């Protein structure tokens, strides 16, 4: 995860702006065009939040690695082996 630049908003600032947009959209009777502009801004902010959360999850994964530097493994059910049924030949003529 890269260092935060000065012009990059914090996660908390983005959430605060989203809440402000939602409050205005619910409380005021806005013209349709302004509603669309606010909706579009909200979608962009949601994308920023999602990216920041994904970056935080990746960072947590790195932090929680075992001392040896290997990622922790999780048990899973192996995929079923491929079917051993013979494939029939298909002819067009």
N, C-alpha and C positions, 0 to 999 in steps of 0.2 A: 504494500500500500504506500503510495507516494505521500510526500509531505503536503499538508494543506497550504494552498497559496492564499495570499491576503484577499484576493477577490472571490475566492470560493466560499459560498455560504456554509455554515455549519448545519448539521442535521437538525438541530433544535431550531435554528432560524428558519429553515425550510418548513418544518412542521408548523411553526408559529404563523408563517405566511399562509399556509394551506388553511389553517383554522380561521384566519381573518377572511379569506376568500369565501369559505363556506358560510361564515356568519353573515357577511354582506349579501350573499346570494339568497340566504334564507330570510333575512330581515327586510331587505329593500325590494321595491318593484323596479327592477332594472330593465332597460330596453333589451330586446333579444340580442342585438349585436354586442352589447356590453357583456351580457351573460355568456355568449359564445367566447369572447375574449378571455373572460375570467375562467371559464371551463378549460380552455386551451392552456392557459397558464397553470391551472391546477394539475392537469395531466403531465406537464413538463416537470412540475415540482414533485409529483408522485414518482416519476422516473428517477429523479435525482435521489430521492429517499431510498428507493429500491436499490440503486447502485451503491449508495453509502452503506446500506445494510449488508449487501452481498460482500462488499470489501471488508466490513467488520467481521463477518463470518469467516472469511478466508484468513484474516489476521488471527482470529481466535483459534482456528485449526493449526496455524503455525505455532502459536504460543503453547498449545497443549500437546505438542509432539513429545514423544518419549525422550529421555535424556540422550539416547543414542542418535537422535536426529531422525529416526524412522517414524513415519506416521503410525498412529495406533490403528490396528486392524479391527474390523467388526465382522463377526460371524455372519455368514449369509448362506442361503440354500443354493447349491450349485444348480446350473441349468440342467434340464433333462438331456441325456445323450440323444443324438439324432436317431430317428427311426431307422431300423435295419431292413425295412421292407424293400423289395426290389422295385426298381422303376421300370414300368412297362414302356416298351418302345411304341412311339406314336408315328403312324405313317399317314401321309396325306393321299397317296396314290397307290 
